Amino acid sequence: MVTKAKSVKGSLSAAHYKEKGEKNAVFLCQNKMDAIDYRERYEEMKLLTTLYKGRGGQKPFIEQVISPSVSLTDDELRELALEYAQKMGFENHQWYAVAHRNTAHPHIHLIANRVGFDGKLMSDSFIGDRSGKVAEQIAKKRGWKQIRGDQNKALRTAISKMVYSIFERSTSWEEAKEKAKELRFYFKTQERNGEVIGLRIMPYLKEEEEKSKIKEYNQNYYGYTLTSLQDDISNSENGYKLSELDRKLKVKDLNKLLINNQIKKGNERRKQETAEQRDNIERSVRKSYFRR
């Protein structure tokens, strides 16, 4: 069982994402809410956040992804969401859970409001660690395999290596983005004065008829199948910042790699052109010799 948790600003588009039809989304349950769709759920939770008047409320929601290591029915996923929320201390807070069945491993998106009905803000300190401990308790109780932090880190490392391998074979950001799309990733860049200064690795949502074109779908990448890496990124609509995958890997390093590849490609082209010119000269000399 794998969990991820972080505090987020929240938005209507993010709420819509959770319940999109192409995600095979199944609404599971909600707590202390009367909403009937994603729009009402977002607006109802957003309204409650206005009760908090202090500082530190820029990210009033906690977004969690719960990925069980076994296949579960919708009723079992609902039961899992309820148990997780109870152990996380969300009983007196608004929260709701939606299951996604569009990946090889169905998972739960659980969104909780940090602001309670008393207007106080729930702490998000070490929220990832707290979520991991709760997941470990549940997995142990049910006899499930629990993926610990070092294994999660290995998965992120595998994704960062895949990203780097794309840039090793590219000479421009456009070319790198196209190569990423072939593996069903999307590079969302942040630019300043025409230069890329930020990178986020996002799930790439293709039309159903295009999915058959994905290359090397089950190829092994650094100990993981491509499917596993895609599933991990798809578990969050926000994907990963480059720094979240590998703090040592910087956008400036990728820019340098692209420039070096451009230089190398230019040198190879000039070398080839020189060789072709030499061949043409030799052919001309031979032709003029035989004409004598």
N, C-alpha and C positions, 0 to 999 in steps of 0.2 A: 504494500500500500504506500502510495506517494502523496504528499500534500504540499501545497504551496500557499502562502498567505502573505498579504501585504495591504497596507492602507492605500486607498485611492481617492481621487476627487469624485469620480463617478460622473456619468453623463447619460442623457437619454439614448444616445447612439450605442453606448456600451450596454445599457439595459436591453436595447433591441437585439444586439448581437447575441446575448445570452439565450434568447428565445427564437432565433431565426429558424425557419423551416429547413434550410439546407444543412443545419447542424443536427437534424433529427432530434430537436430539443423536446424534452418532456418536462413539463412543470411538475415538481414533486410536492412541495409544501411551502407554507409561509407561517410566520409567527407574529401575532399582534398586528395583523394587517387585514384589510378588507378588500384590497385591490383584486381586479379580475384579469388584468393584462399587464404587459411590461411597462406601458406608459403610466398607468395608475400606480404600479408598484414604485417606480422611480419618483413620481410626484409626491406620493404619500411619505416616502422615506425622506425626500428632500425637504418637505415641509417641517418634519420633526427636527431636522438639523438646525433650523432657525432658533430653536430654544437655547442653543449653546451660544453664550455671549463672550466667552473667553478667547484667549489666543490658542493657536495650535490646532484649529479646526479646519485647516485648508484641505485635509483629506479625511472627510467624515465617515467614509465607508471602509469596511474590511472585505476584501475579495479573496476568496479561498477556492482552490481547486483540489478536489479529493479524488484520487485515482485508485480504486481498489485493485488488488492483484488477482482477483477472481471475477468471473462473470456473474453479474447480479441482475435480478428482475427489477422492474420499476418499484415494486413494493419493498424490495430489499434495499434498493438505493435510498428510498424515502426513510426507511428505518435507520440506515447508516447516517443520513443527514441529521436526523433528529438526535441521535446519540452523540454525534460530533458536536453539534451546536450546544447541547447540554453540558458536555465536558469542557467546552470553550467558555462557558459562562454567559451564553447569549439568551438565557431564558426570559429575561426582562427587557430584551432589546428586539427591535424589528429585524427580521431576517427572512430570506426566502432561498429556496434551492431549486435548481434546474439541472436535469441530466442531459448530457450530450452523447448521442449514440452514433456520431458520424465518423468516429475513428476506430481503430482496431481494439482499443481499450476504452469502453464507456466510462465517463467520469462525471463528477458533480461540480457545478459552479454554485457556491454558496456566498451570498452577499449579506453582510450584517451592517446595521447602523451603529456606529460608535456612540452616537448621542442617544441617551436614554430618555424616558418620559419625565425624568426629574431634571432634565437639562444638563446633566453631567456628561462628560466625554470619557469613554472607555479608553484606557491606555493602549497604545499599539506598540509599546516597547517590546522588542524581541518576539514580535508576533509570529515570525517564521519558526522560531524555536518552540514556542508554545504549541503551535499547530503540529509540529513534528512529534512532540511528546504525546499529545493527544492521539495522533495517528498510531504511534507505537503502542499505546495502551489498548486501543481498539484492535489493532492487528494481532497483538499477543493474546488478547481475550478470545478472538475468533480463530486463532491458529493460522493467520495469513502471513505471507512473507512481507516484511517491512523493509523498504529501501531506505537506508540511513543516509546521513549527510554526505559521507565520502563517496557513496555511489551516485548521489545526485550531482555532486561536483564532477564526477567522471563523465556523466552524461552531458553536462554543460561544456566540459572540455572537448568532448567529441564534436559538439556542434561548432565550437570555436575553430577547431581544426578543419572542419568541413568548409567553414566560411573562408578561412585562410587559403585553403586549397583552390577555391574558386578564383581568388585574386592572383594566385601563383600562375594561373592560366589565362589571365585577362590583361588587356592593355588600356582599358578605360572603364569608368563606372557603368556606362551603358552596356558594355560587353559582360561585366560581372553580374549586372542585374538580369540579363538574359540567361546566363548560366544558372543563376539561382532559381529562376522560374522553371527551368527544366527539372529541378529537384523539388519543386513546389515550395519554394521559399520566396519571400519578397524583401528586398532591401529598401527600407524607408530611410531616406537621407535627409539630413539637415544641412542647409547650405548658407554660406555667407560670402557675398561678393563673388559668386560663381564658384566657390571652393567648398567641397564637402567637409564639414567639421563634426558631423555626428552621424551615427548609424544605428538603426534598430532593425533587428531580424524579425520579420513578421510572417505569419502563415499566409500563403498565397492561395486565394480562393479562385479556382478555375471553374469553368462550366463543366457539367458532367461529361459532355462528349469529348472534352479535351483531356480528361484524366487518363485515358488510354495511351496518351502520347508521352506520359512521364517516363523518363529513362531510368534504368537500373533500379527499379522500385524496391527490390529485396537485396540489393548489394550490401555487403557489410562495410560499415564505416567506423573504424577505430573501436571495434568491439560491439557496435550496435547496428541494427538494420536501419536503413533510411526511414522505414515506416516508424520506428521508435522515435527517431529524432523529429520527424514531422509531427507525430502525436504530441510530443512534449511542447513544441512551439505552439501548436494549435490549441493547447489547453488554456491559453490566455490570448485575448484579442490584442493585447499590448505587446506580445512577443517579448524579445529580450534586447536590452541595450548591449552594445559591444562590451561595455565594462562589466555587465552582469555575467557575461560568459567567461571573460578572461581580463582581469584588471591590467595585465601586462600588454595586452594587444590594443593599440591605439589606432584611430582613424589616420593619423599622420603616417603610421607605419604602412598602412594599406595604400595611401597616396604615393609614398616612396616606392612601394613595390610595383604599382602601375607604371610609374615613370621609368623605373629600371627595365620593366618589360617592354616599354615603348622604345627605349634606347637599344635594347638587345634585338628587338624586331627590326629596327631601322638598320642596325649593323649587319644583320643577316641579309636584309634586302639589298643593301649596298654590296655586300660580298657576292651575292648571287648575280647582281647586275654586272659586277666586275668580271665574274667568271663567264657570263654570257658574252660580254664584249670581247673577252680574250678568245673565246671559241669562235666568234664571228670573224675576228681578225685572222685566226689560224685558217679558217675555211677560205677566206678571201685570198690568203697567201697561197694555199694549195691550188685554188682554182687558177690563179694567175700563173703558177708554175707549170701546170699541165697544158696551158694554152700555148706555151712557147714551142 
